Amino acid sequence: MPGKITFTMVKPEATTSGLAAKILSMITDSGFRIIALKMIRLSKEQASAFYEVHKDRPFYNDLVEYMISGPVIAAILRKDNAVEDYRRMMGATDPAKADEGTIRKLFATSIQSNAIHGSDSDENAITESNFFFPEIERFY
């Protein structure tokens, strides 16, 4: 379903500080439909595998440790032009550089603690969705 889904994850600081409901409401109010949703605590192995694309980057180990520090909420979102629209809605990785009204401008505290993850391409949306959700857990 390229172009019609994206994957998001509400990160530990946003989940534990009670911001997840506000973030999910903002997402659905913007026309996205949640077709899969779960709260989980990632194991070190899961976080390492999910962020493997960054394994040679200097922030990789800190990112993995951060992502296992608390529960996350994983979701698949559906909407036409999902990846591009959601990237715009999230805002820049650095909340100080994010546009006003974006999720990261409103809820992030730093580049690492930036409230949410979102797929950066249609291909990654499918890969990341498959990492967390088998077809039986999706409700199109």
C-alpha positions in Angstrom: 0.0 0.0 0.0 2.8 2.5 -0.9 1.8 6.1 -0.6 -1.1 5.4 1.7 0.5 4.3 5.0 3.3 5.5 7.2 4.6 4.3 10.5 5.0 6.3 13.7 6.3 5.6 17.2 5.6 7.9 20.2 8.9 7.8 22.0 9.5 7.1 25.7 9.6 10.6 27.0 6.3 11.6 25.3 4.7 8.3 26.4 5.7 8.5 30.0 5.0 12.2 30.4 1.4 11.8 29.3 1.7 13.4 25.9 0.7 10.4 23.8 -3.0 11.0 23.8 -2.5 14.6 22.6 -0.1 13.5 19.9 -2.5 10.7 18.7 -5.4 13.2 18.8 -3.4 15.7 16.7 -2.6 12.9 14.2 -6.2 11.8 13.8 -7.5 15.4 13.7 -5.2 16.0 10.7 -7.0 13.3 8.7 -4.8 10.2 9.4 -6.6 7.0 10.3 -4.9 4.7 12.8 -5.0 1.2 11.3 -2.8 -0.5 13.9 -1.7 0.5 17.4 0.1 -0.9 20.4 2.1 0.1 23.4 5.2 -1.9 24.1 8.6 -1.8 25.8 11.3 -2.5 23.3 14.0 -4.9 24.2 17.6 -3.9 23.4 17.6 -6.5 20.6 14.4 -5.0 19.1 15.6 -1.4 19.3 19.0 -2.4 17.9 17.4 -4.1 15.0 14.9 -1.3 14.3 17.6 1.3 14.2 20.2 -0.9 12.5 20.3 1.6 9.6 22.1 4.0 12.1 24.6 1.4 13.5 27.7 3.2 12.2 26.5 6.6 13.4 28.0 8.1 16.6 24.5 8.4 18.2 23.4 4.8 17.7 24.2 3.3 21.1 22.6 6.3 22.9 19.5 6.0 20.7 19.1 2.3 21.4 19.5 3.0 25.2 17.0 5.8 25.0 14.4 3.8 23.1 14.5 1.0 25.7 14.2 3.4 28.6 10.4 3.3 28.6 7.3 2.3 26.7 6.6 3.4 23.2 3.4 3.5 21.2 3.8 2.1 17.7 1.1 2.8 15.0 0.5 2.5 11.3 -1.3 5.6 9.9 -3.3 5.6 6.7 -3.9 8.6 4.4 -3.2 9.5 0.8 0.4 10.8 0.6 0.9 9.6 4.1 4.7 9.7 4.4 5.1 13.2 3.1 2.1 14.6 4.9 3.3 13.1 8.2 6.9 14.2 7.8 5.6 17.8 7.4 3.3 17.3 10.5 6.2 16.0 12.6 8.5 18.9 12.0 12.3 19.0 12.0 14.3 16.5 14.1 15.6 19.4 16.1 12.6 20.9 17.8 14.3 24.3 17.9 14.3 24.2 14.1 10.8 22.8 13.7 8.0 24.9 12.3 5.3 26.3 14.7 2.4 23.9 15.2 4.3 20.7 14.4 4.4 17.8 16.8 8.1 18.2 17.6 7.8 22.0 18.1 5.0 21.4 20.5 6.1 18.3 22.4 9.9 17.5 21.9 12.6 18.5 24.4 15.7 17.8 22.3 17.1 16.3 19.1 17.1 12.8 20.7 14.0 13.3 22.9 12.0 14.5 19.9 8.7 12.9 20.9 8.1 10.8 17.8 9.5 8.7 15.0 8.1 8.7 11.5 9.0 6.8 8.3 11.1 8.8 5.9 10.0 6.9 2.7 7.2 4.7 1.4 9.6 1.8 1.4 10.6 2.4 5.0 6.9 2.8 6.0 6.3 -0.7 4.8 9.5 -2.1 6.4 8.9 -0.4 9.8 5.2 -1.3 9.8 6.1 -5.0 9.2 8.6 -4.9 12.0 5.8 -4.2 14.5 2.6 -5.4 13.0 1.6 -8.6 11.3 -1.4 -8.3 8.9 -3.8 -9.8 11.4 -3.2 -6.7 13.6 -4.1 -4.2 10.9 -7.5 -2.8 10.4 -7.7 -1.1 7.0 
